[in-house]
Amino acid sequence: MLNVDQIWQTQLQNRFSSGESLESFFKITVEEKNLCSNFESLQIPRCLITPFFAMHMKALRDTGRFSDFEALRKQVIPSVKETEFSENETEDPLGARFHQKMPRLIHQYNNRVLILATDRCISHCRHCFRRNFVQNNSGFIHSNSLFNICSYLKSNPQVEEVLVSGGDILLENDEKLTWLLEQIRGARPDILIRLCTRAHVFLPQRFTGNMLAILKKFRPLWVISHINHPAELSTEAKKAILATIDGGIPIQSQTVLLKGVNDKAEILTDLFNTLVKLSVKPGYLFQADLALGTKHFRVPLKKALFLFKDLQQMLSGLSLPRFAVDLPNGGGKFNLEQLIQTKKVKKTSDEFIFYTRDGDEYIYPAD
């Protein structure tokens, strides 16, 4: 019988990546099979799906929940549209290069930094804005890199939070996770740690008693869980969320608005209400970024604003996330909730023009 660690590690070892393996679970097209096989030459992320998530998707389809099945399918199965690039799309849609202080460290906002701890993911989301980074195959952060980052944290006391992302840090084993958290906590005993993950959805088996005890040891610590659709909240995902909460680890969610996946107020209302009932605070609803090959996922901004207006009427303040966009070229997060009333935005027929506090100008397409 497998122990708890072997269970989640076996899930990773047996992820579906080929068209042939996926066919055993649900129908895929010849075109999709080709994308799975030729991802490197096409310069798109590899298809990776855990057996658990594949089984969950199959169960949705087999029980007649076809729209839910399609919403999840679009997020993990490659599309030929990923090979079509728009002129405003870029390999670095957030402009992280403008704020990179050293390898694996981004310091864009005064009071927080981002550590790219690994370039490995549990599954490759097809809308990912770090799709180039997760194809680097450079693996887990090197000790020298983390040493330099910790020295940076020591010498920058204004930094109060550190986000640990990538890639997905919870794909790494307990030893690596413990070592990483020990180094951060040793450098800054007071700092708030945020772990960004899709594990609740893709690999709920990861939330073992031992792993949760590790996280509890290094509080103050939050888990930031990326959840886009209520159908992602399987029975197992809900159990993993509740185990995290019961283990003393608070959770905030983030959601990306995706065309054909969750771009209806009723779907998002269901998602955010369900999360709050699980004691998860909805944090951000993000307008999709201008990443290469992701135009088919982006909801036109005008439509997105009307959708959020509906959410404001349908949700309480507790359940309503902040609606934001990460401006290209390093412009940072822009709160979209007051977009129509503010003078910091100008709209033309083709684009929105955003103005920051410093008077800098950033452009986001209207469609």
N, C-alpha and C positions, 0 to 999 in steps of 0.2 A: 504494500500500500504506500502511495506517495505521501510525503509529509507536506506541510502547507507551503514551504518554500519551493519544493519540487513542482507543486501544482502550477504556480504562476510562472515559474521558469519554463516548464513544459509548454505552456501556452505560447510563450515567446519563441521557443525552439520550433514549434509546429505551425507558425503563421502561414497563411495562404498568400502566395505571391504570384503564382502562375495562373494563366487562364484555365489550364486543364484542372488544377485543383479547385478553382472557384466553380467550375461547371458542375462539380459534384454536389454543390449546395444550391445554386440558382443559375438560371440561364444568363449567359453573357454573350455578346455579339462577337463575330469574327474580328471586328475592328477593335473591340476592347481586349480581346486575347492578344492581338498584335501589340497594343500599347503596354500590356503587362510584360511581354517578352522583350520589347525593344525600348524600354524606358531610358536606357543610357544614351543610345544614339538620338533619341527624340528629346533628350534633356528635360525629362519630367521626373518627379519623384517615383520611386518604386512603389508598386502596390503591395501593401502589407496589411493583413487582417488577421486578428487572433481567432482561433477556432471558436472561442466563446462568443465573440461578436458576430461571426458568421452564422453560428447556430441561432443567435438571438434574431438576426435579420430573417433567417429562414422561417423561424416560428411566426414572425409577423406576417410574412407572406402566406404561410400555410393556414393561418387563422383568418385570412381575408382582410388583414389590415394593410392593404396595398399602398395607400398613400404614405403611411408610416414607413413601410419597407422602402419605397422609392426615396423618401427623404434621407434615410440612412445610407442607402446605396449610392446616391449621388456624392456623398461625402468621402467615400472610400474606394470607389471603382474609377479608374482613369477614364477621361473623356477626350476625344480627339480635339475638343475645343481648347484643351490645355496647350496645344501646339500652336494656337493662334494668338499672336501677341498684338496688343493695342499700342499705339504710339506713346501713350502716357503711362504705360506699365514699365516696371523696372525690377532688376534683381534685388534692389535695396529700397523697397517702397516707403519705408519709414525714415530713410536717411540715417541709419544707425552709424554709418561711416563718419558722419560729422561729429559724433559724440563718443567714439571709441577711444578709450584712454590707453588700452593695452589689449593684447589678445584675450578674448573671452569676456571683456569688461566694457559695458556701455554706461556712461554717466551723462544722461540727458537732462534730468531734473535735479535740482540742487539737493533735495533731501533723500534721494533714493538712487540706487544703482541696479544694474542688471548683470547677472553672471550667466553666461552661456555655458552651463556645466557639462553638457553632452550634446552631440549632434545626432544622437540616436532617438528614434521615436517608437512607441508601441505600435502605432499605425500611422500611415501618412495621410493626413487630411488633404483633400484635393484643393482646398482653398487656402492652404498655408502661405503666410507671407514670408516665412523663412525657408521656403522650399529650396533655395540654393544652399543655405547653411547645412540643412539636414542631408545633403548629398555629398558632403565633404569627406565622410568616412574617416574623420580624425578621432572619433571616439570620445572617451571621458577626459575631462580636464586634467592636464599634467600637473604634477606637484609644484613645479617651478612657477607655472602660471598662477596657481591658487596662492602660492606664497606671495607673489607680487601683488595680487589683488588684495590679500589680507593686509599687506603693508600699506596699500592705498587707503583701505578702510580706517586703519589706525591714524593716518595722517589727515583724514578728512572727517572731523567730528560732526560736521553738519549733515552727513549722511545718516539718516535714522532708519532706513529700510533697505533691505537687499532682496531683490527678486531672483530666484534661482529657476532658470528655465533652460531652453535649448531649442530642439530636442526636449525629451521628457526625463527629468531626473529620477522619477519613480520606476523607470525601466531598469535602473542600475540596482545592484544587489545591496543588502543591508550594510555590508562592510564599507563599500564605497560611499553610501549615503551617510553613514556615521562619520567617516573620515572627513567628508566635505563639511558637515555641520559642525564638527569639532573645531575645524580650522577657522570657520567664520565666527563661531561663538568665542573661541579663544582670542581672536583679534578684537572683537567688539562684544563684550558680555551684554551690553544694553540694546543691541540692534534688533529690530524686528525682521524676522525672516519670512519670506513668502515663497512657497513652493508651487510652481505652476505646472498643471498636469491634466492629462486626459484619462488617467488610469481608472477613475471611478466608472467611466463609460466603457473603455476598451479592455480593461484588465482589473475588474473589481477584486479578483483573487489576490491581488498584490497587497491588500490591506489586512495583513496578518497582525496578530497580537504583538509580535516582536517588532514589526515595523512601526506600528502605532506607538509602542513604548519608546522607540527611538525618537520619534517626532515630539512626544510629550517631554522628553528629557531636555530638548533644546528650545523650549518656549522662552520668550514669546515667538510664536510661529503660527502662521495661517497657511491653509491649503487653498490655492486658487484653482478651482475646477472648471475646465472648459466644457460647457454643455450647450448644445445648440437646439435640441428638439426634445419634446417630452417623451418620444418613443425611445430615446437613448437611456431613459431611466428605467432600465430593466429591474426585475426583482432583486437581482444580484447587485446592481449598481446602487439601489436604494439601501440595501443592507450594508454595503461598504461605506456609504455616506453616513448612515446612522452610527456605524462602528467608529468612524472618525470623530464624529461629534461626541459620542459617549466616551471616547478616549481622551477628551479634553482638548481637541484640536478644532478651532473654528474654521468654517469654510465660507468663502465668497465665490460666486460664480462669475464667469464671463461668457458672453454669447456673441457670435458673429451673425449679423443679418445676411441671409443667403437666399438668393432668388431660387424659387422652386423647392426650397427646403423648409424655411420657417417665415416666409415673408407675408404672413397673414396674422392679423391682430389676435385672432382666436387661438392660434397655435402658440404664440408667445405668451399670451395670458395664461394658458394652461401650464406652460413650462414654468413661468415665474411663480405662479401660485403654488404649484407642486413643490418647487424648491423651498419656498418659505415654510411650507408645512413640514419639510424635512430639516428645518432649522438652518438652511443655507440662505445667506443674504445675496440676492441678485445684485451684482456690482456694476458691470458694464454691458451694454448692448452696443456693439461696434459696427459702424458702417464698414463694409469690406474694403481691404486695402488694395492699392494699385500694383499688385504682384503680377509677375509675368504669367500669362495664360489663365487668368481668373476672371475675365470680363463677364463670362456667362454666369458667374455667381453674384455679381454686383447689382443690387437694387438701385435704380435711378434715385438720386438723392432727394428729388422733389417728392417722389412716391414714398420714400422712407420717412420723410418728415410728416406726411399725412398719417402714415401708419403709427408713428410714435404719438401723434396727437390722440389717436384712438386708444392707445395703451394708457395714456394719462387719464382718460375717462374710465377705463376698465379696471385699473389696478390701484391699490392703496399705495401710500408712500413707502410702506415697508416692502412691497412686492415690486415696485417700479425701479428698474436699474437706471443708471445714467446713460444717456445716448451720446456717443462720441465718435469722432473720426480721428485717426492718426494722420496728420497732414504730411504730404510727401516732402522730401528734401530736408528732413530733420525738424519740421515745424512743430512736432509734438501733438499731444491730445488736444482736441478742440471740442468743447461742449456744444452739442447741436441742439439742445433743448430750447434755447432762446434764439435760434438762428433767424427766424423771421423778424423778430423785434429788434435785434441788435444792429448797430451801425458798423459793426466790425466785418460784415460780409456784404459783398455786392454780387448780384446775379446777372449774367448775360444770357443770351440764348444757348450758349454752349458750355458755360462753366460757372462755378461759384468761385469768387475771389475772397480769400480769407485774409484778415489783417490781425497780426498778433499785437501784444502790448508794446512791443518794440517797434511797431510800424512795418514789420516785414510782411511780404506778400506771398501767399501760397495759393496754388490753383488746384481745384478738384473738379473733374468733369461732371456736367449736369446729368449725363446719361451713361 
